[in-house]
Amino acid sequence: MRLFRWIFGSAIFGLLFVLPNMARAETLVDAGLDITSPTAWTLSGSPYIVQGNDTILVTSVLTIEPGVVVKFQPNRSARRYNGLRVEGGGQLIAEGTLEAPIIFTSSHDDTAGGDSNGNGSGTVPQRGDWESLRFVGDASILSHVEVRFGGQYREVFGAVETSGWSMAEIRDSVIRDSGSAGVRIVEPSAPTLLRVAIENNAGHGVSATVTSEEARLVDSLVLNNAGGAMWVSVANSLLVENTEFTGNTPQTVDVRGNEILTDTVWQYIPNLVYTSWNSGRIFVRDGATLTIEPGVEVK
């Protein structure tokens, strides 16, 4: 498969105000903010700097315009971090463009939205500088988005997480430099990841506990992840299609759990080896079938 890359060239409770910064605005956002009515984060207010030790809760529709930068400010010394969570009927609509992607990153990342903390090169972004984008039972849409330096391992398990009955769709995007997994998919969510690059994360590229719903990873690239390529349930139902895995350490699908209760397929994924983390003991219970596709290697 061809290796591809993307080039990235109301009732509101909480604190939300704008500070002028020469030619551009800078919007400070309290991490305790609850977005309870339709809200837009605009290019004219970018970058948005999230401050405080809490998680923004979106229970209505938050629309983010192309080109907007959202920065999460960590308190490294106190080990306190923030993030964004969509639940309770909320929805995040973040549709950037190739020319104007939407970027979620650390406040120490001067390459997006400028030197927001005003200290020049005094600090640099680190993996795990903020929690994650968490989607719970939602139908959010993200495209041409870049998620950088999230996945704080003390708080979450992935820079992007789906759970509940989330049907979130992420396409034409990059998820990189997480302090944990790049993407975590929790039963019974069924997100679609289409043309997504998941790279340079400290944990697995993809961590998935789904066993009953059809989450999909399609036409994507998973590379250079330090925890391995994938971590999945023994009865995994994540459908992987036309996706390239390269440079992960190791190049494995790490299988967790030891009991299969429903019909399960272990897909053949080029360049990946299945490894059991249960001393090799896996039980296929009555009424269930485990199908292992031709070419699959299990260790």
Beta strands, then each sheet from edge to edge (+ up, - down):
strand 1: 12-13
strand 2: 16-21
strand 3: 24-30
strand 4: 34-35
strand 5: 39-41
strand 6: 48-51
strand 7: 55-58
strand 8: 61-64
strand 9: 69-72
strand 10: 83-86
strand 11: 91-95
strand 12: 102-106
strand 13: 133-136
strand 14: 141-143
strand 15: 145-148
strand 16: 158-163
strand 17: 169-176
strand 18: 181-185
strand 19: 192-199
strand 20: 206-208
strand 21: 216-218
strand 22: 221-223
strand 23: 230-233
strand 24: 239-241
strand 25: 244-246
strand 26: 252-256
strand 27: 259-260
strand 28: 264-266
strand 29: 273-276
strand 30: 283-284
strand 31: 290-292
sheet 1: 1+ 4- 7- 10- 13- 16- 18- 20- 23- 26- 29-
sheet 2: 2+ 3- 6- 9- 12- 15- 17- 14- 11- 8- 5-
sheet 3: 2+ 3- 6- 9- 12- 15- 17- 19- 21- 24-
sheet 4: 2+ 3- 6- 9- 12- 15- 17- 19- 22- 25-
sheet 5: 27+ 30+
sheet 6: 28+ 31+
end
